[in-house]
Amino acid sequence: MPTFSSKSQTKLMTCDKKLRAICEELIKEIDFIVLCGNRDKVQQDEALKNGTSKLKFPLSKHNKFPSLAVDIAPYPINWNDIERFKDLAARFKRIAEEKGVTINWGGDWRMRDYPHFELV
């Protein structure tokens, strides 16, 4: 069974308990890495600058503490294998629904953000 790396655990601990609970259940099914939980102003400014976010600080759900968003990717990461991101998302959505948690997935947006999940 896959387990979180120490880096993924550290990032996940910055997230809301509902997101943590979903991810802790999800890791039992599929290996993935936690890319981002909470972002401070410096990190958000960098994300905006490099194009991984379209929002200024403090408008992103990543800027709340605990974070209301988490970015994850199937491990090992292959950014071109969108089907693996879709499979990960389907599992994330199912677990969220089972736990009664309403989420949005960035892969459903017009401007796709496949790693991104956020609480509604």
Buried (B, 14 or more C-beta within 10 A) or exposed (E): EEEBEEEBBEBBBBBBEBBBBBBEBBBEBBBBBBBBBBBBEEBBBEBBEEEBBEEEBEEBBBBBEBBBBBBBBBBEBEEEEEEBBBBBBEBBBBBBEEEEBEBBBBBEEEEEBBBBBBBE
